[in-house]
Amino acid sequence: MPLYAIAPRFGVVARVILIAVLAAPFAPLAAQTDYYNTDAGRPIRIEDAYAIERRAVEVQLAPLRLERGRGGSYRWGIEPELAVGLLPRTQLEIGFPLAHVEGGAGRRTTALAGIEASVLYNLNRETKLPALAVVVDVIVPAGAMAPDKAYPSFKAIATKTFPWARFHMNGQITVGDAPVAATGRTAPTAELSRWLVGMAVDRALPLRSLLLTAEVVTSQPIRAAEATAWDVAGGARYQLSPRLAVDGGGGYRLSGDDAGWFFTAGAAVSLGLPWSPRR
């Protein structure tokens, strides 16, 4: 896509990011850090290299993603997730994505789009080198809108902090042949990418428990015939209470078969495991 066609859209995206930031509450809170640990989809796709604390439990309360594609069609998804810090620097996570698609002739479909399980392991803390992490993820077939088979993926993450901002790089590949279209399945590959590469930057305002973030992502859909996609997005995360963090954002898919607007919103509650650490 030529630059003269993309440039006007960046201005609109910037306005969306500004609205998301200004809409967040700004009452100061002390000693809150959950807003600082970013996760994929809350509010952007690129995440940092850190796991949640050991013995912590985080319940993601139905994070929402709404997309408006070409032709005015809408697609939304909700993915409640549970993350557990069972081991040092290790995060186990399981999600249950629900998808809603508006098809032709006024058809609408809402169904489970698989079950997703992942393990994130943080290799090191930051020194002069970035923090590094690896993620193993698998989507298993469960529900009418799930892929026809399991799809494992592997992700590498790097995070580097400077006094004025943090930077994150994510690279992911997915293994397996493209799904075979099955009767009764609607858009089962909407969230599957053969590969994904993205960069994000965020800026924390600790006295306000607020994190501002933006990203640029390119990805190849699981079907080789589909065009490579470029996304720009941004948003904010805010700590409402010692245990509750909320987030929201939006962006635009500049190219690809599903070019159009998308918005995200979500919340997460941090808990603890019911047993005490051994002394």
N, C-alpha and C positions, 0 to 999 in steps of 0.2 A: 504494500500500500504506500503511495507517495506521501512525502512528509507534509505537503500542503493540504492533504486530505485529513491527516491525523491531527495536525496542530490545533484546529478549532476545538476538537474534542477534549484536548488537554485542559482548556480553560473551563469547560463544563465540569470535568472531573475534579478540578481544583475547587470549584464551588461546592460540589458534593462533599468533599473532604472537610472544607471549612464549616459547612452546616453541621456535620457529624461532631466536629470538635466543639463548636459553640453550644450544641444541644446538651453536652455532658455537664452535670453539676460540678461546681467548683468549690464546695465547702472543704476546708482543709481537714485531713485525717493524718494521724501519726502512726508510725510503726506498721504500715501495711505494705506488703511486697507482692501479693499474688497478681496484681495488675501488671507487674514487670515481667512475669514468666509467660511468654506468648505461646499460643498453640495454633496449629493449622486450622484456619477457618474462623478464628476469633481475634480480630475481625478480618484478617487477611490470610492468605494461604501459606505464606512464608513464616516459619517458626524459628525460635531460638534453639540453642544447643543444650539447654538445661532441662533436667527432669524435675518433677515436683519433689518436695522433701520426703525423706524416708518416713514411713508410717503415716504419711498424709493420704487423704482420700479427697478427690475432687469430683463433684457431680456437675456435669455440664447440662444445664436446663434447656434442652431443646433449642440449640442454636439454629437460627433460621437463615436460609439463603434464598432470595427471590431473584429470578432472572427474567428479563424481557428480551426475546430474540427478534430476529428479522420477521416482518410480517405481523408484529404485534402479539405473537404467542407468548405465553407465560409458563414458567416452570419454577416450582419451589421445592425445597427440601428441608426437612428437620431431622437432626441427628443427635438425639440424646446420647451422652457418653459417660462412662465411669472410668476414672484414672486412679491408679493406686501406686504409691511409692513403696513397694515391698522390700526392695533392696537398695543399698546406697547407689546413688546416681542412676537408678534404673526405674523407669516408669512403664507400667503395664496399662493398656487402655483397650476398652471394648466399646463399640458404637453400634447403634441400630438405626441406620438411615431410612427415613420415610420420604418418598418422592411423590410429587403431584405434577402431572403433565396435561396440558390442554392440547389435544390433537385436532385433526381435521373433522369437519362435519359436527363441530360442537362436542366431540368426545372428550371426556375427562377421566383420568385414571389416577388413583391414589393407592400406593401399596408399599410394602417393605422392599427396599432396594439392596438387600444383602445384609450380612453381618460383618463388621470390620473389626479386626483385632490387631494390635500393634505393640511392639516393645521398643522403647527408646533407651539407649545407653549412652551416657555422657562419658567420653573418653578422658577428658581432662578439664581442669579449670583454666581460665585465662591467665597467661603470664605475658611474655612478649609475643607469644604465639596465640592465635585465636583458640577459643574453646571449640572442641570438636565433638560430634555425636553421630551415631548411626541409628537408623530406624529400620526395623523389619515389620512389614505390614502385609496383611492378607485380607481380601474380601472373599467371603464364601457365599455360594448361591443359597439364598433364603428369601422367599417372597416373589411376587409376580413380576417385579421390575428389577430383579437381581440379574447379574450376568449368568451365563449358562454353565460356568465352571468357576473354580477358585482362581484368583489372580493374586500372586505374591508380588510385592514391590520392595525395593531397597532404596533407602535415602541416606545421603550424607549431608551434614549440617555444619556450618562454621559460624561462629559469633565473635565479633571483635568490638570491644568497648573503648570509646574515646571520651574525653571529658565532656564533649558537647553532643554526642550521639552514639548509638550502637548500630552496627551493620551486620546483616545476616545473609548468608548464601545457602541455598538449598539446591540439591540435585537429586533427581529421583528417576529410576527406571522400573518398568513393570514387565514381568515375564509372562509369556503365554500368547497363543494365537488370538486373533480378533474373534469376539463372540459370534456365534451363529445365531441369526435372527430366529426366534422361536415364536410360535403362535401364542398370542396373548401377552407377549412381552412388548412393552412400549419404552423406547429410548433407554435400553439397559446399559448403554455405554456412556451415558452423559458425563459421569465424573471420572472415567478411566482415561489415563494418558499413557502412551507408550513411553514417553520421557517428559520430564519437566525440569526447567532450570529457572531460578528466580533470585532476585536480590531485594532486600528490604532495609529500610532505615527507620529507627524509632528514636524518639526523644522523650525522656521521662521528666515529669514535673513532680518530684517527690513530696513537696509540701502540700500538694493538692492531690496526691495519689492518682495521678493521671499520666497516661502514656499515649503519645501521638505517633502514628506509624504510617508508612506508605511503601508501596512495592511496585515492581515491574516483573512480570512472569511471562515466559514463553513455554508452550507445551505442544506436543504432537498427540492428537487423539489416538486411541488404540487401533482404530481403523486407518490403515495407511493411505487410503484414498481421500481422507478428510484433510483439509488445509491446516497448517500450523497456526496456532492461536497466539495472540499477544494481548495481555491484560495489563491495565494499570488500575491501582486501587489504593485506598487509604482509609483510615478510621482512628478510633480512640478506644481505650480501655480505662475504666474508672472504678476505684475501690469504694463501694457504697458503705461497707461495714467491715469489721475484722475478718469476716468469713465470706462476704458476697462481693463479687466483681461483675460489672456489666460492660458490654462493648457494643459498638455499632460502626458501620462503615459502608462504603460503596465504591463502585468503579465502573469501568467500561472495557468490554472486549473489543479491541481495535480491529482484529482480523480473525478469520476462521469461519467455519460454517455456522456458529452460534453467536456471531457478533451482536452486541447489544448491552444494555445496562444490567447491573446486578447490585443487590443490596444485601447486607448481612446484619444480624442482631443476635445477641445471646447473653447468657449469664452463667456464672459458675459459683457453686458453694463449696468451700473448703472445709473438710472435716478431719478427723483423725481416726486411726484404727482403734478398736476397743480394748487393746491390750497395751501395757506399758513396756518400754524397752528394758532389756535385762541390764542389770548393773554389775 
